[in-house]
Amino acid sequence: MPDFPLSSTNVLALTATILLVFVTGGVVYLSVVEWRDRRRAKQSPRPSSGRLSSGRR
């Protein structure tokens, strides 16, 4: 097995790769959650707050 020295360039490249994967995963997660919420809102509208639409009681 080859020996890879830990130079500052290797550490920076590894850190950048890990951060890129982490941020990409976060963006994908938030996009999926927003997509599910929009789909759920379109399928079943929320019940009204109990008021009549005409404003009368």
TIKE-394012 format. One record per residue: x, y, z of N, C-alpha, C, O in turn; residue in three letters. Coordinates in Angstrom, 2 decimals, decimal comma, padded with zeros to 5 digits, always signed. Atoms other than C-alpha are relative to their C-alpha. Example, Ala and Ser with C-alpha at 12.3 -4.5 7.8 and 13.67 -1.06 7.14 Angstrom:
residues 2
<loro n_xx="+000,89" n_yy="-001,19" n_zz="+000,00" ca_xx="+012,30" ca_yy="-004,50" ca_zz="+007,80" c_xx="+000,90" c_yy="+001,20" c_zz="+000,00" o_xx="+001,94" o_yy="+001,18" o_zz="+000,66" type="Ala"/>
<loro n_xx="-000,82" n_yy="-001,19" n_zz="-000,06" ca_xx="+013,67" ca_yy="-001,06" ca_zz="+007,14" c_xx="-000,77" c_yy="+001,09" c_zz="+000,73" o_xx="-000,26" o_yy="+002,20" o_zz="+000,90" type="Ser"/>
This chain:
residues 57
<loro n_xx="+000,84" n_yy="-001,17" n_zz="+000,00" ca_xx="+000,00" ca_yy="+000,00" ca_zz="+000,00" c_xx="+000,89" c_yy="+001,24" c_zz="+000,00" o_xx="+001,80" o_yy="+001,34" o_zz="+000,83" type="Met"/>
<loro n_xx="-000,87" n_yy="-001,17" n_zz="+000,07" ca_xx="+001,52" ca_yy="+003,35" ca_zz="-000,99" c_xx="-000,19" c_yy="+000,92" c_zz="+001,21" o_xx="-001,28" o_yy="+000,98" o_zz="+001,79" type="Pro"/>
<loro n_xx="+000,03" n_yy="-000,93" n_zz="-001,12" ca_xx="+002,36" ca_yy="+005,88" ca_zz="+001,69" c_xx="-000,29" c_yy="+001,40" c_zz="-000,52" o_xx="+000,47" o_yy="+001,93" o_zz="-001,32" type="Asp"/>
<loro n_xx="+000,37" n_yy="-001,35" n_zz="+000,42" ca_xx="+000,59" ca_yy="+009,23" ca_zz="+001,20" c_xx="+000,34" c_yy="+000,98" c_zz="+001,10" o_xx="-000,24" o_yy="+000,95" o_zz="+002,18" type="Phe"/>
<loro n_xx="-000,35" n_yy="-000,97" n_zz="-001,03" ca_xx="+002,23" ca_yy="+012,06" ca_zz="+003,06" c_xx="-001,12" c_yy="+001,04" c_zz="+000,13" o_xx="-001,75" o_yy="+001,42" o_zz="-000,86" type="Pro"/>
<loro n_xx="+001,03" n_yy="-001,01" n_zz="-000,25" ca_xx="-000,16" ca_yy="+014,57" ca_zz="+004,65" c_xx="+000,61" c_yy="+001,39" c_zz="-000,16" o_xx="+001,08" o_yy="+001,99" o_zz="+000,81" type="Leu"/>
<loro n_xx="-000,47" n_yy="-001,36" n_zz="+000,22" ca_xx="+000,90" ca_yy="+017,81" ca_zz="+003,05" c_xx="-001,18" c_yy="+000,94" c_zz="+000,14" o_xx="-002,33" o_yy="+000,51" o_zz="+000,18" type="Ser"/>
<loro n_xx="+001,07" n_yy="-000,98" n_zz="-000,17" ca_xx="-001,06" ca_yy="+021,02" ca_zz="+003,44" c_xx="-000,93" c_yy="+000,01" c_zz="-001,21" o_xx="-002,12" o_yy="+000,28" o_zz="-001,07" type="Ser"/>
<loro n_xx="+000,83" n_yy="+000,03" n_zz="+001,20" ca_xx="-002,28" ca_yy="+020,72" ca_zz="-000,14" c_xx="-000,99" c_yy="-001,16" c_zz="+000,05" o_xx="-002,15" o_yy="-001,00" o_zz="-000,31" type="Thr"/>
<loro n_xx="+000,89" n_yy="+001,16" n_zz="-000,12" ca_xx="-003,70" ca_yy="+017,25" ca_zz="+000,49" c_xx="-001,09" c_yy="+000,25" c_zz="+001,05" o_xx="-002,24" o_yy="-000,12" o_zz="+000,84" type="Asn"/>
<loro n_xx="+000,98" n_yy="-000,28" n_zz="-001,05" ca_xx="-005,40" ca_yy="+018,39" ca_zz="+003,69" c_xx="-001,03" c_yy="+000,99" c_zz="-000,51" o_xx="-002,23" o_yy="+000,80" o_zz="-000,27" type="Val"/>
<loro n_xx="+000,94" n_yy="-000,98" n_zz="+000,55" ca_xx="-006,95" ca_yy="+021,41" ca_zz="+001,94" c_xx="-000,91" c_yy="-000,62" c_zz="-001,04" o_xx="-002,10" o_yy="-000,32" o_zz="-001,08" type="Leu"/>
<loro n_xx="+000,82" n_yy="+000,65" n_zz="+001,03" ca_xx="-008,14" ca_yy="+019,28" ca_zz="-000,98" c_xx="-001,03" c_yy="-000,92" c_zz="+000,65" o_xx="-002,18" o_yy="-000,96" o_zz="+000,23" type="Ala"/>
<loro n_xx="+000,93" n_yy="+000,88" n_zz="-000,70" ca_xx="-009,69" ca_yy="+016,74" ca_zz="+001,38" c_xx="-001,08" c_yy="+000,80" c_zz="+000,72" o_xx="-002,25" o_yy="+000,43" o_zz="+000,68" type="Leu"/>
<loro n_xx="+000,97" n_yy="-000,85" n_zz="-000,69" ca_xx="-011,36" ca_yy="+019,47" ca_zz="+003,45" c_xx="-000,98" c_yy="+000,62" c_zz="-000,99" o_xx="-002,19" o_yy="+000,65" o_zz="-000,72" type="Thr"/>
<loro n_xx="+000,88" n_yy="-000,60" n_zz="+001,01" ca_xx="-012,73" ca_yy="+021,16" ca_zz="+000,33" c_xx="-000,97" c_yy="-001,04" c_zz="-000,55" o_xx="-002,14" o_yy="-000,73" o_zz="-000,79" type="Ala"/>
<loro n_xx="+000,86" n_yy="+001,06" n_zz="+000,52" ca_xx="-014,10" ca_yy="+017,84" ca_zz="-000,95" c_xx="-001,09" c_yy="-000,36" c_zz="+001,01" o_xx="-002,25" o_yy="-000,54" o_zz="+000,64" type="Thr"/>
<loro n_xx="+000,98" n_yy="+000,32" n_zz="-001,03" ca_xx="-015,79" ca_yy="+017,05" ca_zz="+002,35" c_xx="-001,04" c_yy="+001,11" c_zz="+000,12" o_xx="-002,23" o_yy="+000,83" o_zz="+000,22" type="Ile"/>
<loro n_xx="+000,94" n_yy="-001,12" n_zz="-000,08" ca_xx="-017,33" ca_yy="+020,53" ca_zz="+002,55" c_xx="-000,92" c_yy="+000,04" c_zz="-001,21" o_xx="-002,11" o_yy="+000,33" o_zz="-001,07" type="Leu"/>
<loro n_xx="+000,82" n_yy="+000,00" n_zz="+001,21" ca_xx="-018,54" ca_yy="+020,29" ca_zz="-001,05" c_xx="-001,08" c_yy="-001,07" c_zz="+000,07" o_xx="-002,23" o_yy="-000,81" o_zz="-000,28" type="Leu"/>
<loro n_xx="+000,98" n_yy="+001,08" n_zz="-000,13" ca_xx="-020,24" ca_yy="+016,96" ca_zz="-000,39" c_xx="-001,05" c_yy="+000,37" c_zz="+001,06" o_xx="-002,24" o_yy="+000,14" o_zz="+000,85" type="Val"/>
<loro n_xx="+000,91" n_yy="-000,37" n_zz="-001,07" ca_xx="-021,77" ca_yy="+018,27" ca_zz="+002,86" c_xx="-000,99" c_yy="+001,07" c_zz="-000,47" o_xx="-002,19" o_yy="+000,95" o_zz="-000,23" type="Phe"/>
<loro n_xx="+000,87" n_yy="-001,09" n_zz="+000,46" ca_xx="-023,15" ca_yy="+021,47" ca_zz="+001,28" c_xx="-000,95" c_yy="-000,50" c_zz="-001,09" o_xx="-002,12" o_yy="-000,14" o_zz="-001,10" type="Val"/>
<loro n_xx="+000,84" n_yy="+000,55" n_zz="+001,05" ca_xx="-024,44" ca_yy="+019,59" ca_zz="-001,78" c_xx="-001,11" c_yy="-000,86" c_zz="+000,59" o_xx="-002,26" o_yy="-000,78" o_zz="+000,16" type="Thr"/>
<loro n_xx="+001,02" n_yy="+000,82" n_zz="-000,66" ca_xx="-026,23" ca_yy="+017,09" ca_zz="+000,45" c_xx="-001,04" c_yy="+000,86" c_zz="+000,70" o_xx="-002,23" o_yy="+000,53" o_zz="+000,66" type="Gly"/>
<loro n_xx="+000,94" n_yy="-000,90" n_zz="-000,65" ca_xx="-027,80" ca_yy="+019,93" ca_zz="+002,42" c_xx="-000,94" c_yy="+000,67" c_zz="-000,98" o_xx="-002,14" o_yy="+000,79" o_zz="-000,72" type="Gly"/>
<loro n_xx="+000,84" n_yy="-000,64" n_zz="+001,03" ca_xx="-029,05" ca_yy="+021,66" ca_zz="-000,72" c_xx="-001,01" c_yy="-001,00" c_zz="-000,56" o_xx="-002,17" o_yy="-000,67" o_zz="-000,77" type="Val"/>
<loro n_xx="+000,91" n_yy="+001,03" n_zz="+000,52" ca_xx="-030,52" ca_yy="+018,41" ca_zz="-002,04" c_xx="-001,08" c_yy="-000,30" c_zz="+001,03" o_xx="-002,25" o_yy="-000,44" o_zz="+000,67" type="Val"/>
<loro n_xx="+000,98" n_yy="+000,28" n_zz="-001,05" ca_xx="-032,21" ca_yy="+017,73" ca_zz="+001,31" c_xx="-001,04" c_yy="+001,12" c_zz="+000,08" o_xx="-002,24" o_yy="+000,84" o_zz="+000,12" type="Tyr"/>
<loro n_xx="+000,95" n_yy="-001,12" n_zz="-000,09" ca_xx="-033,75" ca_yy="+021,21" ca_zz="+001,51" c_xx="-000,89" c_yy="+000,08" c_zz="-001,23" o_xx="-002,07" o_yy="+000,43" o_zz="-001,12" type="Leu"/>
<loro n_xx="+000,81" n_yy="-000,02" n_zz="+001,22" ca_xx="-034,91" ca_yy="+021,01" ca_zz="-002,11" c_xx="-001,08" c_yy="-001,08" c_zz="+000,04" o_xx="-002,22" o_yy="-000,82" o_zz="-000,35" type="Ser"/>
<loro n_xx="+000,97" n_yy="+001,09" n_zz="-000,08" ca_xx="-036,62" ca_yy="+017,66" ca_zz="-001,52" c_xx="-001,09" c_yy="+000,34" c_zz="+001,02" o_xx="-002,27" o_yy="+000,09" o_zz="+000,77" type="Val"/>
<loro n_xx="+000,99" n_yy="-000,36" n_zz="-001,02" ca_xx="-038,32" ca_yy="+018,93" ca_zz="+001,66" c_xx="-000,94" c_yy="+001,07" c_zz="-000,55" o_xx="-002,15" o_yy="+000,99" o_zz="-000,34" type="Val"/>
<loro n_xx="+000,85" n_yy="-001,05" n_zz="+000,57" ca_xx="-039,57" ca_yy="+022,04" ca_zz="-000,14" c_xx="-000,92" c_yy="-000,57" c_zz="-001,07" o_xx="-002,09" o_yy="-000,20" o_zz="-001,15" type="Glu"/>
<loro n_xx="+000,81" n_yy="+000,61" n_zz="+001,05" ca_xx="-040,79" ca_yy="+019,95" ca_zz="-003,09" c_xx="-001,15" c_yy="-000,80" c_zz="+000,62" o_xx="-002,28" o_yy="-000,74" o_zz="+000,13" type="Trp"/>
<loro n_xx="+001,06" n_yy="+000,77" n_zz="-000,66" ca_xx="-042,71" ca_yy="+017,62" ca_zz="-000,74" c_xx="-001,04" c_yy="+000,91" c_zz="+000,63" o_xx="-002,24" o_yy="+000,62" o_zz="+000,56" type="Arg"/>
<loro n_xx="+000,96" n_yy="-000,93" n_zz="-000,60" ca_xx="-044,28" ca_yy="+020,55" ca_zz="+001,09" c_xx="-000,89" c_yy="+000,64" c_zz="-001,04" o_xx="-002,10" o_yy="+000,77" o_zz="-000,84" type="Asp"/>
<loro n_xx="+000,82" n_yy="-000,59" n_zz="+001,07" ca_xx="-045,40" ca_yy="+022,19" ca_zz="-002,15" c_xx="-000,99" c_yy="-001,01" c_zz="-000,56" o_xx="-002,14" o_yy="-000,67" o_zz="-000,83" type="Arg"/>
<loro n_xx="+000,89" n_yy="+001,04" n_zz="+000,53" ca_xx="-046,84" ca_yy="+018,89" ca_zz="-003,41" c_xx="-001,13" c_yy="-000,29" c_zz="+000,98" o_xx="-002,28" o_yy="-000,46" o_zz="+000,58" type="Arg"/>
<loro n_xx="+001,02" n_yy="+000,25" n_zz="-001,02" ca_xx="-048,66" ca_yy="+018,31" ca_zz="-000,12" c_xx="-000,99" c_yy="+001,16" c_zz="+000,06" o_xx="-002,19" o_yy="+000,93" o_zz="+000,24" type="Arg"/>
<loro n_xx="+000,90" n_yy="-001,16" n_zz="-000,04" ca_xx="-050,08" ca_yy="+021,86" ca_zz="-000,16" c_xx="-000,94" c_yy="+000,01" c_zz="-001,20" o_xx="-002,09" o_yy="+000,43" o_zz="-001,07" type="Ala"/>
<loro n_xx="+000,86" n_yy="+000,04" n_zz="+001,19" ca_xx="-051,42" ca_yy="+021,38" ca_zz="-003,69" c_xx="-001,05" c_yy="-001,10" c_zz="+000,11" o_xx="-002,18" o_yy="-000,93" o_zz="-000,36" type="Lys"/>
<loro n_xx="+000,92" n_yy="+001,14" n_zz="-000,08" ca_xx="-053,04" ca_yy="+018,01" ca_zz="-002,88" c_xx="-001,11" c_yy="+000,23" c_zz="+001,01" o_xx="-002,27" o_yy="-000,09" o_zz="+000,72" type="Gln"/>
<loro n_xx="+001,03" n_yy="-000,19" n_zz="-001,02" ca_xx="-054,88" ca_yy="+018,95" ca_zz="+000,30" c_xx="+000,10" c_yy="+001,43" c_zz="+000,53" o_xx="+001,00" o_yy="+001,74" o_zz="+001,32" type="Ser"/>
<loro n_xx="-000,05" n_yy="-001,37" n_zz="-000,51" ca_xx="-055,65" ca_yy="+022,60" ca_zz="+000,92" c_xx="-000,25" c_yy="+000,03" c_zz="+001,49" o_xx="-000,99" o_yy="-000,80" o_zz="+002,03" type="Pro"/>
<loro n_xx="+000,14" n_yy="-000,12" n_zz="-001,44" ca_xx="-055,44" ca_yy="+023,72" ca_zz="+004,52" c_xx="-001,42" c_yy="+000,41" c_zz="+000,36" o_xx="-002,05" o_yy="+001,17" o_zz="-000,37" type="Arg"/>
<loro n_xx="+001,33" n_yy="-000,46" n_zz="-000,42" ca_xx="-058,68" ca_yy="+024,09" ca_zz="+006,42" c_xx="+000,06" c_yy="+001,47" c_zz="+000,39" o_xx="+001,09" o_yy="+001,97" o_zz="+000,84" type="Pro"/>
<loro n_xx="+000,03" n_yy="-001,42" n_zz="-000,32" ca_xx="-059,77" ca_yy="+027,65" ca_zz="+006,96" c_xx="+000,09" c_yy="+000,19" c_zz="+001,51" o_xx="+000,00" o_yy="-000,77" o_zz="+002,27" type="Ser"/>
<loro n_xx="-000,18" n_yy="-000,28" n_zz="-001,42" ca_xx="-059,31" ca_yy="+029,35" ca_zz="+010,31" c_xx="-001,32" c_yy="+000,02" c_zz="+000,76" o_xx="-001,35" o_yy="+000,45" o_zz="+001,91" type="Ser"/>
<loro n_xx="+001,28" n_yy="+000,06" n_zz="-000,67" ca_xx="-062,99" ca_yy="+028,86" ca_zz="+011,13" c_xx="-000,92" c_yy="+001,18" c_zz="-000,33" o_xx="-002,07" o_yy="+001,20" o_zz="+000,09" type="Gly"/>
<loro n_xx="+000,80" n_yy="-001,14" n_zz="+000,38" ca_xx="-064,21" ca_yy="+032,14" ca_zz="+009,69" c_xx="-000,72" c_yy="-000,27" c_zz="-001,31" o_xx="-000,24" o_yy="-001,04" o_zz="-002,14" type="Arg"/>
<loro n_xx="+000,71" n_yy="+000,11" n_zz="+001,27" ca_xx="-066,77" ca_yy="+032,37" ca_zz="+006,94" c_xx="+000,66" c_yy="+000,89" c_zz="-001,03" o_xx="+001,21" o_yy="+001,94" o_zz="-000,70" type="Leu"/>
<loro n_xx="-000,68" n_yy="-000,77" n_zz="+001,02" ca_xx="-065,46" ca_yy="+033,62" ca_zz="+003,65" c_xx="-000,64" c_yy="+001,37" c_zz="-000,23" o_xx="+000,03" o_yy="+002,30" o_zz="-000,69" type="Ser"/>
<loro n_xx="+000,65" n_yy="-001,28" n_zz="+000,21" ca_xx="-068,04" ca_yy="+036,41" ca_zz="+003,54" c_xx="+000,26" c_yy="+000,96" c_zz="+001,14" o_xx="-000,05" o_yy="+002,15" o_zz="+001,03" type="Ser"/>
<loro n_xx="-000,30" n_yy="-000,86" n_zz="-001,13" ca_xx="-066,93" ca_yy="+037,73" ca_zz="+006,91" c_xx="-001,14" c_yy="+000,08" c_zz="+001,00" o_xx="-001,00" o_yy="+000,74" o_zz="+002,03" type="Gly"/>
<loro n_xx="+001,15" n_yy="+000,00" n_zz="-000,93" ca_xx="-070,34" ca_yy="+037,17" ca_zz="+008,57" c_xx="+000,16" c_yy="-001,09" c_zz="+001,03" o_xx="+000,85" o_yy="-002,08" o_zz="+000,81" type="Arg"/>
<loro n_xx="-000,05" n_yy="+001,03" n_zz="-001,05" ca_xx="-070,79" ca_yy="+035,25" ca_zz="+011,79" c_xx="-001,34" c_yy="-000,64" c_zz="+000,19" o_xx="-001,49" o_yy="-001,53" o_zz="+001,03" type="Arg"/>
